[in-house]
Amino acid sequence: MKSKINIATAQFAPLAGNLGYNIKKICTILEESSHRSVQLVLFPELAICGYDLKLIDEGRGVFTEDGNGLNFLFNACRNFKIAAIVGCCIRKGSELYNSALIINEFGELIHIYDKQLLDAEEKEIFKFGEKNCVFKIHDWYFGVAISYDCYSMDITTKLKFLQIDAYLILGAFIKGGYYSFDLNHFALLAKEFDCYVVVSNFIGSHGGLTFSGNSSIYAKNGELLNNCFENFGVTFEILEKNITKNEDINRLDSVINLEFGTIEEEKKMNQ
């Protein structure tokens, strides 16, 4: 059982709608991170297409759930032997989802997590996700959230019972917004979950929004271990866990899906 993992959170400014540039930038970050022996890199919400809802609504930057068209990204993970969690717009049937691609170090797309809480503009484009997930990479169990999800008591409480080792949050947190970057909130999450919290966010401006940066890694006691502040690039940390922590937890070896009863109350708040 591996008690340590080297994890990084990436902070960059995508070009909205320019998939070629964004994927190449993501793969460059993966390559550079692998040279530092990083094993997993977390990227922001909608990192592949950029957070520009108008362009997404026009159909730019949309991929199918089989990952067709993303081989360059999958190959990068396989070649550099590094896992990646990457924000992407996914079409399932006739519906669009604000999703996180979970790619292991073999370049395999092992799961797609769909954002569950959407704001007023997002809900005009995306369908609400209905499941939470926990996945396993390098003997570590990770929970995933996309921006607002980590503010939901319903979602976070269900994850807490699974005793995850780290909580990964793909952000598109803006300066001065209602759900702007809240350092204290993530520190409290770490203490409440008794797990590491890793947050990735954009820097700069695109899609008419200015993002707050501050991609961060928090210890289980809420201590801020590392922070990108308003810089471009990645920040990384070697995390260590108590290997006996999860011995009595009965879990799958790869992905756990949790069926949600209802989060209608919180969805209505965002209408």
Buried (B, 14 or more C-beta within 10 A) or exposed (E): EEBBBBBBBBBBBBBBBBBEEBBBBBBEBBEBBBEEEBBBBBBBBBBBBBBBBEBBBEEBBBBEBEBEEBEEBBEBBBEBEBBBBBBBBBBEEEEBBBBBBBBBBEBBBBBBBBBBBBBEEBBEBBBBBEEBBBBBBBBBBBBBBBBBBBBBEBBBEBBBEBBBBBBBBBBBBBEEBEBEBBBEBBBBBBBBBBBBBBBBBBBBEBBEBBBBBBBBBBBBEBEBBBBBEEEEBBBBBEBEBEEEBBEEEEBEEEBBEBEBEEBEEBBEEBE
